[in-house]
């Protein structure tokens, strides 16, 4: 009979350790976007064409997330867009034209178009495409 309380104490202690684990924390993955794609990857636009012929719309999509994570949509609607040549190319960050680049003049070569997604943990994920304005 004396053994029963000790056994009960040992089992309850083990149960407590099993429940609390390492301080009660689990090792679930951080569900954030690991990579994005920009589409189209390359484009060429005639800068002399009347609008919308002098524009190219770009979209950003989720390309990679940690295993076990899911997002409602693959399209990134709040990406921040930028271009490497803002003198010759403009890109919109306002809805409903967000991601639409406008060629103002011809470019010497391809201009880099960048989409950046800010995440809740303060990190950013970005990717690029190329736009040539003839």
C-alpha positions in Angstrom: 0.0 0.0 0.0 2.9 2.3 0.7 4.1 1.9 -2.9 0.9 3.2 -4.4 1.3 6.9 -3.4 4.9 6.9 -4.7 3.9 5.4 -8.0 1.1 7.9 -8.3 3.6 10.8 -7.5 6.1 9.5 -10.1 3.4 9.1 -12.8 2.0 12.6 -12.1 5.5 14.1 -12.3 6.2 12.4 -15.6 2.8 13.6 -16.9 3.6 17.1 -15.9 7.0 17.0 -17.7 5.3 15.5 -20.8 2.7 18.3 -20.9 5.1 21.2 -20.3 7.9 19.8 -22.5 10.6 22.4 -23.0 8.9 25.3 -21.1 5.6 24.6 -22.7 6.7 25.8 -26.2 6.2 23.9 -29.4 8.4 24.0 -32.4 5.8 24.9 -35.0 7.2 26.5 -38.2 7.0 30.2 -38.6 4.3 30.6 -41.3 5.8 33.3 -43.5 6.5 33.7 -47.2 10.0 32.3 -48.1 10.0 33.3 -51.7 7.9 35.1 -54.3 7.7 35.1 -58.1 7.1 38.1 -60.4 5.2 37.6 -63.6 5.9 38.2 -66.4 9.6 37.6 -65.8 10.5 39.7 -68.9 8.6 42.2 -71.0 9.2 44.7 -73.8 7.0 47.8 -74.2 6.8 50.5 -76.9 7.3 53.8 -75.0 5.9 55.8 -77.9 2.5 53.9 -77.9 -0.6 55.5 -76.6 -1.7 54.3 -73.1 -2.2 51.5 -72.3 0.2 50.4 -75.0 3.1 51.9 -73.2 2.4 50.0 -70.0 3.1 46.5 -68.6 1.3 45.0 -65.6 3.3 42.8 -63.2 1.9 40.5 -60.6 3.7 39.0 -57.5 2.8 35.5 -56.4 3.8 33.3 -53.4 6.4 30.8 -54.5 7.5 29.1 -51.3 6.2 28.7 -47.7 7.3 26.4 -44.9 5.8 22.9 -44.9 2.5 22.8 -43.1 1.7 26.5 -43.8 -1.0 27.7 -46.1 -2.1 31.1 -47.4 -5.6 32.1 -48.6 -4.4 33.2 -52.0 -1.2 32.9 -54.0 -1.4 36.5 -55.3 0.3 39.2 -53.3 -1.9 42.2 -53.4 0.1 44.5 -51.1 3.6 44.1 -52.7 5.6 47.4 -52.9 6.9 47.9 -56.4 10.1 49.7 -57.5 12.2 50.1 -60.7 15.9 50.5 -61.2 15.4 53.5 -63.6 12.7 55.8 -62.2 13.7 58.5 -64.7 12.5 56.4 -67.7 10.0 54.1 -66.1 7.3 54.7 -63.5 5.5 51.9 -61.5 2.4 52.3 -59.5 1.9 51.4 -55.9 -1.7 52.6 -55.8 -4.8 50.4 -56.3 -6.2 49.5 -58.8 -3.0 50.0 -61.0 -0.5 48.6 -58.4 2.3 46.8 -60.3 1.7 48.6 -63.6 4.8 50.0 -65.1 4.7 52.9 -67.6 7.5 53.5 -70.1 8.1 57.2 -70.3 11.1 57.0 -72.7 13.2 54.4 -74.3 15.7 52.6 -72.0 19.3 51.7 -72.9 18.7 48.2 -71.7 16.5 46.2 -69.4 15.1 47.9 -66.3 14.8 45.8 -63.1 11.3 45.7 -61.7 11.2 44.7 -58.0 8.3 43.5 -55.9 8.8 43.5 -52.2 6.5 41.9 -49.6 6.8 43.1 -46.0 6.0 40.5 -43.4 4.6 40.7 -39.9 8.0 39.7 -38.3 9.7 42.7 -39.9 11.4 40.8 -42.7 11.0 41.4 -46.4 10.9 39.0 -49.3 11.4 40.2 -52.9 12.0 39.1 -56.5 12.6 40.9 -59.8 11.6 40.9 -63.4 13.0 42.8 -66.4 11.3 45.5 -68.5 12.7 46.9 -71.7 11.2 50.1 -73.1 11.7 50.5 -76.9 
